[in-house]
Amino acid sequence: MASDLANRSDARSLTARFAAACTEITYQSIPKRTRDWARLILLDTLGVMLSASRPVFPGVQKLSRFVRAEREDGPCLVVGTDLHTSAANAALMNGWLGYALDNESHHGPAVVHAAAAVLPAALAVAQQEGSDGASFLAAFILGIDVDCRAALAIGPNDLYARGIHPTSVAGAFGAAAAAGLLLKLDARQMENAFGLAANQAGGLLAWASDQTEESRPFNPALAARGGVTAARLASLGFGGPRSIFDREAKYNAFRAWSLDGAGSPDRLLEGFGERFHIEEMIIKKHASCSFTHPAVDGLLSIMVEEGVSAEEITGMVVRYPRSGAHMIDNNELRSHRIQYILPLAATRGRVEFEDVIFDRSSEPEIRRLAAAIQFIHDEELDRFYPERYTTVITVSTRNRGSFTRRVEWARGCPENPMSREEIMEKYRHMAGQRVDARRGERILSLIEEVDQPGRLAELCRELSVH
């Protein structure tokens, strides 16, 4: 087992043990339940990427021009387009697509959109290397695990406090691990890959002022490309910082990013090879920041169960954990602004990214409801954060008093999971915005069989849209 290797006393350092453990992960060593869940995360992510690839979004047009201008021919597809390019460029654009709609899965406690960074890296290298589907699925699972472990070890709240995006920093390590497994790196090379990934890792939260929403998904795009580059260079013997996760190293990841300079390095190997963080991923129902989801769920629950229409609502009071409230309280980005997302949900019955990126705030009902929201940074709820985003919403009506919902876990969390049918419904809705029903079902069936011989290559052909 990988966990046995992780604890071997002859391993030189924590980074060395972590790197060695990563190289020992195989398709066979991963439990069947984990592989089954990973296929659903893969389905959800590819559905979102297909929807995001629509030329209606200006960012897609610009990135496509960028990739074509690079003139790098290669075997690696950009999902939902006719582009084929190098592994690094495919990882970059697919990474952008993965987070473009803010509707992909994420890990709650680690506060990372791991699949958006890891899947593009794994897909690009698998195509470049001609890897089989079983190896690809194992790399996808490992990469998400490493992504989450790196974020938990460094401290996602610490990264946010420094103005740095955990999805981008931790994603670089996850992408490097996924790419490294497919490239069959040995332990020493994987250690170098982690160091080289750290050299490239970054990604500021400054995108919060970019109302085009184009620089926000650029962060996992950079992580995906950086991870691919790190692993490829390591496979060629390129040197890198060897002890990036060791406190004894003068310049380590924790000194760079953890507020106390120490972090929680033990999180890297805790239950490694036995507990896979992909099983804890949250599938999103709404195309907005995950911090807004409990409030949206609570609002829609009140409207459906109590028969409340948007026109009847006279006020909304929302209580949210103080530590995360700044991310959604009158944020410049509509996707992260509770005062925009709740009126959108009330008037539309759901949150679609088209209604986020194309501003609807001039609509009279959206404007009226936005002005009726009181958002409270609640210190009492802070004790649960970031493990969960407990939210209390009270909706006042014109003639029937008020209704309150306390939402501990948004729909899609492991503690409040979406059913398989709900996940399939979301996939069909998202993929159907880019491909016809026949192709959508073909992609679905190929994902379910992706670990079978020949299926990955077929899947990649179906994901290429002309």
N, C-alpha and C positions, 0 to 999 in steps of 0.2 A: 504493500500500500504506500501511496505517496506520503501519508502521515508518518509512517515508520522512517522513511528517508529524511523527512523534515526534522526528526528528533535525533538523528544519528550523532553521536558525540564526536566523530572524526571530521564532521563538516567544519570548515574553517571559521565561519562567521554566520551571523543571521542572514545576511544577503546571500551568501553562498548556499546555505541550507534552503532558503526560499527558492533560489534559482534552480537548485538541483531537484527540489520537489516538483517544480513546474514541469521540468523535462520528463518526469516519470508519469505524468498524467496520460492515460490512454482511453480510448473509447470504451474498452472492456472494464476499466477500473471505475468508471462513472456509473452510479446506480441507474437502473432503467427508469425510475420515476423522474430522475433529474433529466435524463435524455428526453423523455416524453414532454416535460414542461418546457425544455429548451426549444423544442420544435414549435410550441405555441408562441414563445417569445420571438422566435425567428419569423413566424407567420405574421405576428402583429407588427414587427419592425418593417418587414418588406411591404406590407400593406400600406403603412404610413409613408414609406419611401416612394412607392408608386404614386400615391396621391400628391406628394410634394414635388414630383418631377414634372408636373403639368406646366407647360410654357406660360400659363396665365400669371405665374409668379415671376416678377422681374429678376429676383436673385438667380433663378434657374437659367434664365437667358444670359445673364452676365457670366456665371460660372461656366456655362457651355462655351461661350466665346473664349474664355480664359483657357480652357482645356484644349480647344481646337488651335488656339494660337501657339500653344506649347509644342504642337506638332510631334508629340510623343506617341508613336504607334505602339500598340501592345495588345495583349489578349484580354485585358480586364475591362469589364463592362461598367458603365454608369447606369444604374437602375432606372428604367422607364424612359431611356433615350436610345439613340442609335450610336452613341459614342463608345469607342473602345480605345483604351490608352494604357499608359504604364500603371504599375501597381500603386505607386505613390500618388499619382494624379487621380486615379479611380478612388482610392481611399479618401482623398481630400473631398471630392465632390459628393461621394456617397455618404461621407460623414456629415456633410452639410445637409443632405436630404434627410438623414436620420433624425435630425433635431429641428428641421425647418418648421414643422407644423406644431411643435410643442405638444405632440399627441402620442409620443412613443413611451415605452416602459421606462421606469426608473426605480432606483433602490432608495427606500425612505431614509433609514438611519445614515447611510453613506452619502445621501443627497447627491447621487450621480445618475446621469442618463447613460448608463454603461453600454447598452446595446448600440446606441448611436455612434459610439467611437469604436467598439470592438468588432461589430459585424462588418463594417467596410474594410477593416484591415484583414480580417480572416477571409472574406470573400475574394479580395484582390490577390492575396498571396496564394490561396487555394487554386485560383485560376492560373496564376503565373507558374505554379509548380505542378499543375495537373493532379492535385491531391484528390483522394476519394472523399465521398460524402461523410463517411464515419470520422475520418481525421478532421475534416472541416467542422463537424458538430462538436467534437471534443475540444478543438481550439476555441470555438465560440464560447463554450461553457467555461473553459479555463480563463479566457480573457476577461469575461465578466466577473469571475471570482477574484482575479487579481486586481481588477479595477476597484471593486468594492473594498477589498482588504487594504489596498493602498490608501483609499480615502479614509477609512476608519482608523488606520494607523496614524496618518498625518493629523486627522481631525477636521471634518468638514466645516464645523463652526469656525475653526481657526482660519481656514482658507477664506471663508466668507468675510471674517473680520479683517483680513488683509486685503480684501477687494479682489480676491482671486477665485476663479470658477473651479470647484472640485471636479466637475465633469471633464474639464480639459486637462488638469494636472494628473488626476488618477487615471483618466482615460489613456494617457500616453503609455503608462505601465501596462494596462490591460491589453492595449493594441499590440504592444511589443511582445507580451507573453503569447497571445494568439498567433501572431506572425512567427514567433520563434518556434513554437511547437510544430507548425506546418513546415518550417525550414529545417526541422530536426536538429536544432541547436543542442550542443552538449551543455553541461552545467556551467562551465566557465564562459562559454559564449552567451548563455542566457544572462549571466551576471553582467557581462559587458553591455548586453542589450538594455538592461534596466538602467545602467549608468548613462548610456547614450540617449535613452528616452527621457531621463531626468534633465539632461542638458537641453533638450528641446521643449520640455514641458512648460506650460504657462497658461495664459488665457485670462485676461482681466474681466471683471464684472462691468467694465466700462460700457459694454454693449447695452446696458440698461438705459442709456441716453440715445440709442440709435433706433428711431422710430420706424426705420425701414425693416427692422427685425432681420437684417441680413448678416450682421456681425455676431449675433447671438449663436446661430448654428455653426458659425465659423470656428468656434472653440472645439467642439468634438471633431470637426474636420481636421483641424491642426493636430489633434491628438492621434487620430487614425493615421494620418500621413507620417507623423513623427514616429509612431510605433513601428510602422512598416520600414521606414528608413533605418531605425535603430537595429531592428532584427536583421535586416539584409546586410548592413555593414558588419554587424557582429559575426554573421555567417562567413564573411570574407576575412575574418581575423582582425578587424579594426578594433583598436583599443578603446576602452572607456573607463570611467570611474568604477572601481571594483567593489566598493563597499557603501553603496548609496543609501542602504537602510541600516547601517551600523552606527550607533551612537558614538563609537570610538573614533570614527572617521572625522577628520577635521571639518570637512564640508559635506554634510549629509542631508537627506531629504527633510529631516525633522528640524534641523537648524534653519533650513531655507524657508519652511512653510508653517511649522507648528509654532504657536505663540510662545510656548514655554521652552522651545528648542529641544524638547525631549520626545513629544508625541507618545504614541502607544505601540511601539514596535511589535509587541507580542501578538497584536491583532493579525499580523501577517500570516502566522502559522497556526493560529488557534483553530483546531479542528480541520486543518487542511487535508483535503482528499476524502473527507467524510461529510463535511458540511459545505454545500455549494450555494453560494449567495444568489445564484440565478433563480433558485426556488423562492426567494424572497422578493423578487421583482414585482413591482406594481404596474398593472396594465391600466392605462389612462382612458377614461371615458370622454374626457373633454379636451379640446384643443387650447389649453391655457396652462399657465404655471400650476404645478401640482399643489402649491400652497392654497390655491383658490378652490380646489375640488371639494373639500368637505362642505364649504359654504354653498357651492352650487348644488351638491347632492341634497343638502338640507332644504334649500329653497325649492328645488323641484319636487322633493318629497311633500312639502307643505302644499304646493300648488296642485299636485295630483291627488293626494289623499284627502285634502280639505276642500278641493274644488275651487281654489283661489285663482282668479285670472290676474294678469299683469295690471289691468285697468283698476282692479280693486285695491292694489297695494298702495299704501300711503307712506310706509316707512320700513326700513330694515336696519336692525342693529346687529352687528357682527362682532363677536369676540374671538380673538386669535392670539396664539402665543407671542409674547412681546419680542422674543429673539428673532422671529422670522417675519414679523409684521411689516418691517420696513421694505421688504421685497415686493409687497403687493398693495401697500397703502399709497394710492395716488402715484404709482410708478409711471414714468413717462411712457413705458411700453404698454400698449393695450392688453397684450397677452398676460401681463403681470399686474394689471390694475383691477383690484376688486371692484372699484366703482364703475368699471366698464363691463367686466365679465358678468356680474350678477344681473344688471339690466338686460344684457344680451341673452342670458339664459332665460330670464323671465319672459321676454318678448318672443324668443325663437323656440324655446323648449329644449334647446341644446346649444353647445358652443362649437361652431365650425370655424376653421382658421380663415376662410374667406371673409367672415364677418369680423375677424380680428385684424387682419392685415389691411383690409379695405374699410376705412373708418366709417362706422355707423353712428357715431356720437352726435351727429347733427339731427338725427331723428328725434322728434319731440318726446316720444315715450322713453327712449333711452336717456335723453337728457333729464327728464323729470325724475326717473327712478334713480339715476346717479346722484342727484341732489338730495335724495331722500335717505341715503345710506349714512349711518354712523358706524365708524370702524374703530374698535377699541383694542389697544395693545394690552393684552391681559396678562399680568404677571402670574396669576394663579395657574393659568394654562401652560405657562412656561416650563413647569416641572416635567411635562410630558414630551417636550420638544428636544431634539428632532426625531425621537423614536416614533412619535406620531404627531399629526397636525390637528389636535383636538380643536374643534370650532363650535361655537354656539351661535345660532342665528335665530333672531326673532323677527317675524314678519307681521306688521300691523296692517289691518285692512280698514276700508272705509266704514263698513257697517257690521262686521262680525268679530270685532276684537282683534286679538293677536294670537299667533301660533309660534311655538318655539321648538327647535330641534337641536339636540346636541349630537354632533357627529364625531365619533372617536376615530373612525377609519373610513376613508373615502372608498367608494365602490371600486373594486379592482385591487385593493390591498389583499395580502394573504389572509388577513383577519376578516375581510369582507369581500371574498373573491367573486369575480365575474364567472359565470358558468361557461363551459366550453361553447355552448350555443351563442352566448353573448359575445365571446371572443371571435367566433366565426362571423357573426353578424357585423361586428366592427370591421373585420378584415374585408368582407365583401363590399361594405359601404366604401371603405377607403380605396381598395384596389379598383373598384368599379368606376371610380372617377378618372382612371387612366387607361384601363384595358376593358375589353368586352367580357361578358359573363363567361363565355367559353374559356377564354385564356385565364381569367381569374380562377376558375375551378381547376384548370390544369396546373396552375402554379400551386394552388392549395394542395392538390394530391401529390405533387412532386416534393413539396416541403415535408409532408407527412412521411414520405419515403426517402428523404434526402440522404439517409445513411446507407441506402441500398446501392449496389454497383450501378454506375452510369447516371444516377438521378441528378447529381449536382450539376453535371454538364448540361443536361436537359433543362434544369431549372434556370441556369444562366441564359440559355437561348430564349426561354420564354420571358425573362425579365428585360430583354433587349427589345425596345419598342421603336419601330420605325415610323 
